[in-house]
């Protein structure tokens, strides 16, 4: 699922630990870490796509010189690799930790769907990456992430009572619905949903895809 409007501004912004807070002047005097650069790169990727990962503009945003960048990374491609690894690792780890307490398989699936629906920046990054699947670093990572997520969904649907074949089909359908919603709302520019319509859509997806 996805934010209600194209600017991702209508839903609450969950605090993933790769989100970079505004850097105050005192903080600008400290030596930046690789995490600082990766978080800044994720923001740029979410807002501007791969074209936003420019060393000079990131350095200006962080209030440092390009020398700080080369202290941590050998090249822009090295930053891209580290940034994609952080996005892939942290978003899934955070999400799984939040739904793990749900003991009932169907309740866990419902919580998963609703939490995904409330995500903001992870969807921005994902939508940006969908536009650059021809990139040699992006395509294999996206294929790996997609397969792992479908495997997770297939297992969740099996735990909810579906047989192996039905669970696999349901997982593919769920993931296709997610990507399709991203594509129609970001790339096709269809009319934005109101809060009420979006909430109703999410509940419809839950009722349709999660077995009773």
Secondary structure, 3 states (H helix, E strand, C coil): CCCCCCCCCCCCCCCCCCCCCCCCHHHHCCCCCHHHHHHHHHHHHHHHCHHHCCHHHHHHHHCCCHHHHHHHCCCHHHHHHHHHHHHHHHHHHHHHHHHCCCCCHHHHHHHHHHHHHHCCHHHHHHHHHHCCCCCCCHHHHHHHHHHHHHHHHHHHHHHCCCCHHHHHHHHHHHHHHHHHHHHHHHHCCCCCCCHHHHHHHHHHHHHHHCCC
